[in-house]
Amino acid sequence: MHEQYGPIVRINPGELHIQDSEFYDQLYRRENKLDKFPGQTKMFGMPGIFFTTKTHELHRQRRAPYSLFFSRKAISDMSQVITDRVETLCRRLRDSEKQRVPMPLGLGYVALTTDIISSYALADCYHLLERDDLGRSYHDLFLGFIQSCHFIKHLTFIFNLIQALPDPVTLRLRPSLRLAMRLMKVFKTKMQSDIQATIKELSSQTHEPKPGLFSTILQSNLRPQDRTAERIAREAMSLLVAGSETTAFTMSTITYHVLAHPATRAKLRAALRQAIPDPNALPPLGQLEAIPYLHACVQEGLRLAYGTSNRLPRVSRTPIRYRDWEIPAGVPVGMTTVFMHDDEAIFPDHKAFRPERWLERRDDGVRLEKYLTSFGRGTRQCLGINLAYTELYLTIATIFRRFELALFETERATVEYARDFFNPFPEHGGDGVRVLVM
């Protein structure tokens, strides 16, 4: 549509979309008090969570307790949790080497990120990395839930009715919807039980509550109706899903492209050997971020993995000026990360994994980071940005410093965006990236 009608188009009777990489920061800047488009608030069937909150003010209130919890300092303080889980992933890689069998590393990355977010946010590690199947059943539940997002968004009333149906009836639903129902029931029951236990610990004089999401919200200044067990359980489930699949897909994207391009692999391994003489003694996060080629690989992986593939419409309470157009207040207008990251004017040969582009200086002096929108911008920027970057640097540095890997029966389509379920998904599922330890 943009190719035919220009940079601003009406994509449905009540919504505008803009394709202009220079305008992204203007639309989503923090100074703008933007509300969420009502249609997007229904996308995951979890009313009341801060991610789907409609108004700017209520979203800010609901998000506030998490800000310090996911700050860079807080994530740095829990880096040992991440390191411990990465070490467990390394043990699984060594096991596959001893057994001379391929390792489903894509599935391993999902297990890793799920273990980390459950350890940190829920104070209850799920230990998927220790399971023989790397927690495939949990992964299938997550996928079923995510892939039901469009059904839930457009047929919310039917989804609400389905949730009240007995289990024998839901077994007849289509697979993704059936898995979504199961995920919500299983996690809702478990999390509400954990929340009640935390409430008892908080009221007890002898037991110190476990640090985590539940105690953080329960002790916050949120309104009483925002501190109910049911709502906190929904928040926890949303963080669990958001904090696992997206970062894991980025890890898989980086891993595939590094292994698929021998020159890139050689450069990364050389950079890591120089910066990390002892592969079993990783330097602090700040030093890892300062390794230029590692940083470039992480940024290029984020670019090709997108983060989100769905448009992000917002509603302004005041008119928005875009070039010669004035968009009236109250009209939803959005942009899409995929168009940003695929912009040939910004990222020439955009389909290529070329970390070097992040090391080159642009003629206009503008850093490419301006156009990297994997985590969004403004007041609704992804809460987990610090956690995601920490996971990416620690994991990629460790894996490629310690192991010589080769792809096993893995094609580019395994990590290529083909389907939009708010997050990007490849055409087919399966184990994702598979590798052999050489």
N, C-alpha and C positions, 0 to 999 in steps of 0.2 A: 504493500500500500504506500509506504513512504517513497519507494522508487517512482511510483506513478503520480502521487499527489503532493509530495513535498515533505518537509521536516515535521509538520504538525498535521495530524489527521484525526478525524472522529472515527473511532474503531467500533463504537456501538452508539445507540441513541443518546446515551448519557455520559460518555467518557471520551476524553482526548488522550492522545499519545504523542510524545515528542521524541524524535530521533536527532539528537544534536549533542555530541560529546562535550561541547563547551558549556552547555546549559545545565548539566547535571548538578553541579555544586550550587548553582543559583536556586534551583527548585527545592533541593533537599537541605539547604543550609539551616543551621541551628536556630537562627533568628526567626525563621518562619514557623508560626504556630499552625502546624498542619494536622488535620484530622485524618483518620483512616477511612478509606472508601468503605461504606457499609457492606458491600458485597464481599470484601476481603475479610471482614470480621467473622464470617461464618465458615471459613475455609476448612477448619480442622475440627469443628464440632466441639470446641472447648470454650464455651462462653466464660468471660470473666478473667481470662489470663491476660497479662499485660501486653503480650504480643498482638492480640486481636482487639485490644481496647480501642474504641472509636475516637474519643475526644483527646486532644493534646494534654489537657490538664489532668484528667484521670489516669491517662497512660503514664505521665510523669510521676504521679503519686505511687502508682503500683510498681513502677520500675525502680524507684528510689532505693528500696532495701537491698536490691541486687547489685547496685553500682559498686559499692565497696567490696562486696563479696567476689565480684569478678574483675576487680581493679588489677592493674599490672603488679602492684606490690603483693596483693593477696595471692595471685597466681604464682608469683615468684616464691612465696613462702611455702607453697605446696608442691614445688617442683620435684621433691623427692617422691611424691606419689606417682607423678608422671614417669620419672626415671625407673621406679620399681616395676611399673607395668611394661615399659619398653624393654627392660631386662627379661621379663617373662616372654615377651614376643621373640626376643633373641634366642631364648632357650628352645622355643618351638622351631625356629629356623635351624638350630643346630641338630635338633631331633630329626628333622626332615633330611638334613645332610647325612646323618648316620644311617638312616633308613634308605637313603637314595631314592626318595620319592619327592614329587613336586609339592610345594607349599602353596596353599591358597592364600596368598598374602593379602589380597583384597579383603577376604573374609577376616583375616587376622587383624587388619587395620580397623575394621568395624568393631571387633572384639576389644581391641586396645582402647579406642575412643569411648566405647560404652563403659568399660571398666573404669576409665579415668573420670568421666562425668558422674558415674554412680558413686564412686569413692568420694569425690569432692563435694558434689551438690547434695547427695542423699546420705553421705556418711555410711554407705553400705555397698562395698564393691561387689559386683555381680560375678567376678572371676570367670568371665567367658573365655579368657585366654587359657585357663586350665582345663577347659572342657575338650573332650576328644574332637567334637565337631565345631569347636570355636564358637559355640553359641549360635549355630545356624538357625535354630528355632526362634530365637529372639530377633535375629536379623530378618527372618521372614515376616514376623509380626510387625516390625517397624516398616518394612516395605509395603505390606498390606495396608497399614494405616496411612502412610504417605500417599500411596497411589489411589486412595479413595477421596483425596482432597477435593477434586472437581465435583464428584457426586455429592459430597457433603455440602459444598458451597452452593450448588444450584438446587438441591433437593433436601434442604436442611430439615424440613418438617417430616419427610419420610425417614431420614436418618434418626431423628428423635424417636419416632415410632418403633423403628427396628431395635433400638436399644432396650426397649421394654419387652421384646419378644423372648420367649424361653429358648434355651440353647438348642434343642432339637430343631426348631424352626430356622434359626440363624445358620445352621449347618447347610441349608439349602441355598444360601446366598452365593453370589459369585465369590471366587476365592479371595480377592483383595478386600472386599467388604466384610467377608466372614472373619478374616484375620484382623481387620480393624476393630470389629466388635470384641474379639477375644482379647486384643491388646488392652482395650479400654477397661474391660471387666477385670482382667487379671491385675493390672497395675493399679487400678482404682482401689481394689480390695486391699492389696498389699500396702500401698502408700497411706491409705487412711488408717490402717493398723499402726504403721510406723509413726504417723503424726500423733495419734492418740498416746503412744508410748512416750513421745517427746513432750507432750503436754503434761503427762504424769511426772516426768523427770524435772520439768520446769517448776512444778508445784511442790516438788520434794525438797527437803532440806538436806538430804543425804546423798543424792545423786546429781552429778554434774551432767547436763544434757550434752549429747554429742554435737560437736560443731557441724553445721551444715545448713542446707536450705530451710528445713523445717523450723529449727530453733531461731534462725535469722528472721523469718517472717513472723513467727509467733511473738517475738520480742520487739517487733518493729512498731512504728506509730501508724500503721495502716488502720483504716476503719475496721470495726469489728466484723462487718460483713465480708471484708477482704481477708480475714484471718480464719475463716472456717476451714475445717478439715477437707471438705469437698473441693473448695477452690484451690487450696494449697496442693492437693493431689493432682489437680489438672495442671497447675504450674510446673510441678515436678515432672510430670509425664512429658510436657512440651519441651522442657529443658533436656530431658533424657534423649528424646528423638532428635532435637535440633543439634545437640552436642555430640552426636555420634556419626550419623550418616554423611553429613556434609564434609566434615574434616577428613573422614576416612576416604571419601571419593577424591579429595584433593591429593591425599597421600598416594592413592593408586595412580592418579594422573601423572604425578611427578615421577613415580617409580617406573611406570610404563615408558614414558618418553626418555628418561635417562638411560634405561636399558636398551631401548630401541635405537639409540643413536650412540654408537661407540665413541665418537669424538667427545660428545657431551659427558658420557660416563667417565672417560679418562680425565677430563678437566676437573670434574667434581671430585673424583677420588684423589687426584693430585693435590687439589686445594685442601681437602680434609686431612690428608697425610701431613701436609706442611703445618697446618694450624693445630692438629691434634696428634702429637707424636705417639702418645700412648692411647690406643683405641679403647682401652678400658677405663680411661680417665677423661671423661668429657669436660670441657671447660664450662663456666657459667653461661647462661643464655645470652647475656650481652656480648660475650666474645664470639659465640656462634653467629649471632646476627651480623657481626662485623666481618665475617668471611665473605668477601664480595661474590664469589661464584655460587656459594650456597644460598645466599640471599637472592641472587638472580634466579636460581632454580625454583625457589619457593614462590617468588613473585610470578614467574611464568606459569607455574603449576596452578596458582590461584586464578590467573587470567583464563586459562583453558578449562578449568573446572567450574568457573563462573560464580559459584556460591548459590545464587538464586537464578532461576531461568524465567520466572513469572514476572510480569510487569508489576510495578509498585505504585499504584495510583494513590494520590493524596488529595485532600480537599482543603483549599485555602479559604479563609474567612474574608480575605481582601482580594481585589483583582490582582492577577499576575500578568506582568508584561513580558511577552516573548517576541522579540524582533518587532514586526509591525502589527502584531496581534495583541489584543488585550483579552485575557481569559477572565470571564466574570467570576466573582466570588461564588463559592458553592459548587463549581463545576469540577468533577474529578479529573485530574491530569496526572499522567505517570510516565516513567521511562523504564528501560529494561537493560539490565547488566549485559546480556548477550550482545546487544547492539553496541554497547560501549566497548566491550573487549574484542569485538570483531571489526571494529572501525579501521579500515585499511589506511585512512589518513593518519591514524595514531599508531597503529600496529601493522606495518606493512607485512605481507605474507602471513596474515593473522592465524592461519591454521597451523603454521609451523611452530614447534616448540624450540624457541631460540632464546635462551637465557641471556645471551650477549646483548640483546636489545636494552636490558636493564642496566647495563654497564656503559652504554654509549651516551654521549651528551647530545641532546637535541639542539638544533640551530637556534631555537627560540629560548633555550635555557629552562624550559618547563620540564619538571620531573614527570616521568611516566606514572608515578604513583597517583597523580591527580586523576588519572583515567581508570585506575583500578578500583572497582566498586563492588568487590565480592561481599563486603560487609555492609554495604549501604552507606548512607551519610545522615548527618543531622541527629535529631533527638531520638530517632528510632533506629539508629545504627545497631547492628548486631551486638548484643550484650557479650557474646563469647569471643570477641575478637582477640583479646589477650590470651585466653586459653588456647584458641586455635593456633595462633602463631607459635606459642610455646610448644605445643604438641608437634607441630610441623618441623620446627628447627631441631628439637631433641630427637625425634624419630628418624627423620631423613639423615641427619648427621650420623647417628649411631649405626643405622642399617648400612649405609654406604661406606662408612669408615671400617666396619668390621667384616663385611661379607662381600664376596665376589658372587654376584648373582647373574642369572640368565633367564630370559623369558621362556615360559613353557606353554605352548599352545595358546598364546594370547595375542590377539590382534588389536589394532587401534580402536576398532568399534567397541571394545570392552570399556574404554574410558571416554568415548565420544558422545556428546550430548545428542540425543535423538528424540527424547520424550520429556515433556514438561509436567512435573507434578509439584509445582512451586520450586522444587529443587531439580536440577538437571539429572536425567537418567539415560543410560545407554539403551540401545534397541532391545537387548536381551539381558537377562539377569545372570544367574549362575554364580560361580565362585569369584568372579572378577579376575584381577591380575593374578596369574600363577607363575611361580618362579622355581628354578633349581638352584641350590647352593653349590657352587663349583669348588 
